Amino acid sequence: MDYSDECIKQTGQRVRSVRLNRGLTQGELGELSGTNQGVIQKIELGKSNQPRHVMEIAEAPRVNPAWLQYGEPWASVEVAP
């Protein structure tokens, strides 16, 4: 699936928002999600055409992956513990 520029930008904004809300650096979120700071930075800046690590990134701060990637209104932000 190809993402529009706006969709990519919004995914990055949600990743950044959640990361900051949880008090994490890009490096910490990268480590928690099994990736690295550079990947998180690219996603947040909207420079990742198809973010492949959304499931892992969502799992680290316990947010809904559908909300994180697509901002779906029916998808709650938080996931149950």
N, C-alpha and C positions, 0 to 999 in steps of 0.2 A: 504494500500500500504506500503510495506517495502522499506526503503531507504537504499542505500548502504552507507558504511562508508564515502566515498568521498563526496557523495551528502549531508550527514548530516554535514560534516565539512565545505563544501562550503556555506550551508545555514547559519551556524554560523558566517562565515566570512562576509557574506553580512549583517547580522543583526548588527554585531559589526561595520562594516564600516559605515552603515547608522546612527547608534546611535552616533558614534564619530563625523560624519559629521554634525549632528544636535546639537552637544554639549550637549548630554544627558548622564547622568550616567545610569548604569544598573537599579538602583532603580527608577529613573525618567521614563525611558522607560517602566518599569514594571507597574508603577502606571498609566501612560497614556494609557496603553494597557489593563488595568484591570487584570493584573497578578501581579507578584512580582519580585524582584531582583534575587531570586534564579532560577526562570524559565528562565529569560534572560541569566543568567550566564551559566546554563546547555546547552542552545541552542548555545551560543557563543563558548563554549568549545567542542561542538560536542558530548555531553553526553545525548542528548534527541533523542531517536530513532525515534519518530514521533512527531515533534513539532506540537502541537494542537492549538497554539495560533497565528499562522502566520497571519491570517486575521486581528486580533486585533493589532498585533505588526506592521504590514504594515500600518494600518490605522493611528496610532499615528504620525509617521513622514511623512505620505502621500506618501508612495511608493507603487508600484504595487506588490500585493501579489504573482503573478506568477513569477515575477522577484526575489522577496525576497526568495521564497522557492526553485525555480528551476533554476534561472538564465537564463530563456528562452531568447534567443537572439531577439525574436520578441516582447518581453514585455518591454516597456519602463520603466525606473526606476521610474520616477515621475508619479503621477496621477494628473489629472486636478483639479484645486481648486474648 
